[in-house]
Amino acid sequence: MPLVTIDVIKDVFTPGQKAEIIENITETMVAIEGEGLRGATWVRINEFEQGNWAIGGQMLGASDVHAMASG
């Protein structure tokens, strides 16, 4: 059974966006593994508190990710 874990910073994605991520990842796994594994495909989103995530030595918060996403 596939288990896909996605790590994100808390407050970056809305509940609706997280639902869309889960749906799309599930569909991707089903496309690869076959329809029979849909019911056994787990998708888990781990949210980390802001300040507990860094890239290149720079701590990131939700506002930093939103700024990067908007270009």
C-alpha positions in Angstrom: 0.0 0.0 0.0 1.5 3.4 -1.0 2.0 6.0 1.7 2.8 9.5 0.5 3.9 12.0 3.1 4.0 15.7 2.3 5.7 18.2 4.6 4.6 21.8 4.6 4.8 24.9 6.8 1.7 25.5 8.8 -0.7 28.1 7.4 0.7 28.0 3.8 -2.2 25.9 2.4 -5.9 26.3 3.1 -8.0 23.2 4.0 -9.4 23.3 0.4 -5.9 23.3 -1.1 -4.8 20.4 1.2 -7.9 18.4 0.0 -6.9 19.2 -3.6 -3.3 18.0 -2.9 -4.6 14.8 -1.4 -7.0 14.2 -4.3 -4.3 14.8 -7.0 -1.6 12.7 -5.3 -4.1 9.9 -4.9 -5.0 10.1 -8.6 -1.4 10.1 -9.5 -0.7 7.0 -7.5 -3.7 5.2 -8.9 -2.5 6.1 -12.5 0.8 4.4 -11.7 -0.3 1.5 -9.5 -3.8 0.8 -10.7 -7.3 1.4 -9.5 -7.2 -1.6 -7.2 -4.9 0.4 -4.8 -7.1 3.5 -4.5 -8.6 2.3 -1.2 -5.1 1.4 0.1 -3.4 4.7 -0.9 -2.6 6.9 2.1 -1.7 10.5 1.7 -0.5 12.4 4.8 0.2 16.1 5.2 2.5 17.1 8.0 2.4 20.7 9.0 5.4 22.2 10.7 5.2 25.3 12.8 6.6 28.5 11.2 10.3 28.9 12.1 10.9 25.1 12.2 11.7 25.1 8.5 14.7 26.6 6.7 16.3 26.8 3.2 19.9 27.8 2.8 20.2 28.7 6.4 17.2 31.1 6.3 14.2 30.3 8.5 10.9 30.4 6.6 7.3 31.2 7.6 4.1 31.1 5.8 4.4 34.7 4.6 7.8 33.9 3.1 6.3 31.0 1.1 3.4 33.2 -0.1 5.8 35.8 -1.2 7.9 33.2 -3.2 4.7 31.9 -4.8 3.6 35.3 -5.9 6.9 35.9 -7.6 
